Amino acid sequence: MNTETEHIAAIREGVRDLCSNYSEQYWLELDSSRGYPTEFVSALTEAGYLSALIPEQYGGSGLGLEEACVILEEISYSGGHPGACHAQMYVMGSVLRHGSDLQKEKYLPGVADGSIRLQSFGVTEPNTGTDTTSLKTMAVKKGDKYIVNGQKVWISRVQHSDLMLLLARTTPLDQVEKKTRGLSTFIVDLNEAVKNGLTVNPIDSMINHHSCELFFDNLEIPEENLLGEENNGFRIILDSMNAERILIAAECIGDGRYFVDKAVRYATDRRVFNRPIGQNQGVQFPIARCSINIEAANLMVQKGARLFDQEQRCGAEANMAKLLASEASWNAADMCMEVHGGFAFAREFHIERKFRETRLYRTAPISTNFILGFVAEHVLGLPRSY
Ligand SMILES: Cc1cc2nc3c(=O)[nH]c(=O)nc-3n(C[C@H](O)[C@H](O)[C@H](O)COP(=O)(O)OP(=O)(O)OC[C@H]3O[C@@H](n4cnc5c(N)ncnc54)[C@H](O)[C@@H]3O)c2cc1C
């Protein structure tokens, strides 16, 4: 059943075509060497896919979130890892919505043509985790600069980015009426910062996501790099979260379809007891169930993306899409491991890498419990649980 418009189908075909030049072996080698997919990201940029959400007036492709979802979904489906560059697509949304005209002119055309990489987002801290409004990193105004001290953790792609959006406290927590006030967002020039008070330490992690620990020791940020209004930075970060959740959910759909396809192929080809293993209901039913759950989750992804593109409220759908799609892809990953038996553990089958990669999305950018908490509180009207 194909309900896609010709326009979306053409984007899907274009991305699929581009991804076919980057084999699973390419991604496996990067995973082993912890390398960055520079050639892939350049090709994606040149084709205009990474600038999908940047308006044409700033040199972008001027597409909607629905199209952007298809782009990330196809990269995942091809066996690739869009996490290496997906944030180049959506972090700029905060600059687009909250930046001054000067900031937009300065940064967006470069982000669109790839000469500026804005794909880092510094929010999480080691001691406060999901309790974002308790974060400890302070930015203190001195003359025409902010002086930043503190620490961040798990900040991805910092070493492959020119700019990072940083969330820091500008008014101490005990001096604000609401915890969500007193935080500000800054555009950090990473090339300058690493020479002047920012230390970046890569984290040896389960997947090739280029995540780092950051230490700020009197880092100076010029006041013109404040994004939006001082003390209103939490709002700015929140504003870009719906797009991020819907896009990540689309990646999960691509992963889920990847696992189902792999499982179907293997279950058809692999013969044990003189028949294809896929002839056994114990093997084929889990594949069918995963496929059903992925396609159902995809409907919520599409709903969220359409609402976003129509500038309607989509917080509930964005969260639901992220939960449904990340659970569907994780279950499909586990099913795919099961169908492949012992061979699933051989790296050359690629499944264990995708299994590790798709697991991230149950935890980041927000863990499942907090999505349940959002729906319980904001959709169902239950008391706030945290
Ligand atoms: C590979 C990777 C890349 C990342 N990239 C970035 C990035 O680029 N930028 C960035 O800012 N962050 C990034 N993160 C951080 C990520 O967003 C956080 O890890 C995630 O939001 C969870 O925060 P935490 O790890 O501090 O968990 P915690 O907040 O410590 O929570 C731990 C567990 O306890 C549960 N929990 C805690 N409190 C409650 C409660 N009240 N009710 C119910 N359950 C609760 C959580 O759901 C979770 O399962 C990345 C993380 C990873 C692993």
The ligand as a Tripos MOL2 file, in Angstrom:
@<TRIPOS>MOLECULE
LIG
   53    58     1     0     0
SMALL
NO_CHARGES

@<TRIPOS>ATOM
      1 C1         25.1920    8.3570   22.8920 C.3       1 LIG1
      2 C2         24.5400    9.5290   23.5700 C.ar      1 LIG1
      3 C3         24.5150   10.7560   22.9310 C.ar      1 LIG1
      4 C4         23.9790   11.8660   23.5800 C.ar      1 LIG1
      5 N1         24.0460   13.0940   22.9740 N.ar      1 LIG1
      6 C5         23.6950   14.2040   23.6660 C.ar      1 LIG1
      7 C6         23.9000   15.5010   23.1370 C.ar      1 LIG1
      8 O1         24.3900   15.6710   22.0110 O.2       1 LIG1
      9 N2         23.5660   16.5800   23.8960 N.ar      1 LIG1
     10 C7         23.0450   16.4600   25.1520 C.ar      1 LIG1
     11 O2         22.7740   17.4740   25.7880 O.2       1 LIG1
     12 N3         22.8220   15.2290   25.6810 N.ar      1 LIG1
     13 C8         23.1360   14.1140   24.9820 C.ar      1 LIG1
     14 N4         22.9360   12.8630   25.5300 N.ar      1 LIG1
     15 C9         22.3870   12.7490   26.8760 C.3       1 LIG1
     16 C10        20.9810   12.1530   26.9010 C.3       1 LIG1
     17 O3         20.0530   13.1010   26.4370 O.3       1 LIG1
     18 C11        20.7220   11.6990   28.3330 C.3       1 LIG1
     19 O4         21.5970   10.5970   28.5810 O.3       1 LIG1
     20 C12        19.3230   11.2950   28.5590 C.3       1 LIG1
     21 O5         18.4910   12.4190   28.4540 O.3       1 LIG1
     22 C13        19.1460   10.6780   29.9530 C.3       1 LIG1
     23 O6         19.7790   11.4580   30.9250 O.3       1 LIG1
     24 P1         20.7750   10.7680   31.9910 P.3       1 LIG1
     25 O7         21.6960    9.9200   31.2260 O.co2     1 LIG1
     26 O8         21.3730   11.8120   32.8450 O.co2     1 LIG1
     27 O9         19.8130    9.8820   32.8450 O.3       1 LIG1
     28 P2         19.1420   10.2260   34.2610 P.3       1 LIG1
     29 O10        18.4220   11.5310   34.2000 O.co2     1 LIG1
     30 O11        20.1750   10.0510   35.3150 O.co2     1 LIG1
     31 O12        18.0860    9.0440   34.3590 O.3       1 LIG1
     32 C14        18.5200    7.6810   34.5170 C.3       1 LIG1
     33 C15        17.2860    6.7810   34.4080 C.3       1 LIG1
     34 O13        16.3810    7.0680   35.4730 O.3       1 LIG1
     35 C16        15.1030    7.3960   34.9630 C.3       1 LIG1
     36 N5         14.5280    8.4820   35.7910 N.ar      1 LIG1
     37 C17        15.1820    9.5230   36.3740 C.ar      1 LIG1
     38 N6         14.3240   10.2810   37.0710 N.ar      1 LIG1
     39 C18        13.1050    9.7280   36.9260 C.ar      1 LIG1
     40 C19        11.7870   10.0550   37.3690 C.ar      1 LIG1
     41 N7         11.5480   11.1230   38.1220 N.pl3     1 LIG1
     42 N8         10.7560    9.2590   37.0210 N.ar      1 LIG1
     43 C20        10.9760    8.1520   36.2620 C.ar      1 LIG1
     44 N9         12.1840    7.7950   35.7910 N.ar      1 LIG1
     45 C21        13.2330    8.5650   36.1030 C.ar      1 LIG1
     46 C22        15.3440    7.8660   33.5220 C.3       1 LIG1
     47 O14        14.2210    7.6570   32.6880 O.3       1 LIG1
     48 C23        16.5340    6.9810   33.0950 C.3       1 LIG1
     49 O15        16.0510    5.7560   32.6240 O.3       1 LIG1
     50 C24        23.4190   11.7280   24.8600 C.ar      1 LIG1
     51 C25        23.4040   10.4680   25.4900 C.ar      1 LIG1
     52 C26        23.9740    9.3910   24.8690 C.ar      1 LIG1
     53 C27        24.0050    8.0700   25.5870 C.3       1 LIG1
@<TRIPOS>BOND
     1     1     2 1
     2     2     3 ar
     3     2    52 ar
     4     3     4 ar
     5     4     5 ar
     6     4    50 ar
     7     5     6 ar
     8     6     7 ar
     9     6    13 1
    10     7     8 2
    11     7     9 ar
    12     9    10 ar
    13    10    11 2
    14    10    12 ar
    15    12    13 ar
    16    13    14 ar
    17    14    15 1
    18    14    50 ar
    19    15    16 1
    20    16    17 1
    21    16    18 1
    22    18    19 1
    23    18    20 1
    24    20    21 1
    25    20    22 1
    26    22    23 1
    27    23    24 1
    28    24    25 2
    29    24    26 1
    30    24    27 1
    31    27    28 1
    32    28    29 2
    33    28    30 1
    34    28    31 1
    35    31    32 1
    36    32    33 1
    37    33    34 1
    38    33    48 1
    39    34    35 1
    40    35    36 1
    41    35    46 1
    42    36    37 ar
    43    36    45 ar
    44    37    38 ar
    45    38    39 ar
    46    39    40 ar
    47    39    45 ar
    48    40    41 1
    49    40    42 ar
    50    42    43 ar
    51    43    44 ar
    52    44    45 ar
    53    46    47 1
    54    46    48 1
    55    48    49 1
    56    50    51 ar
    57    51    52 ar
    58    52    53 1
@<TRIPOS>SUBSTRUCTURE
     1 LIG1         1 GROUP 0 **** ****
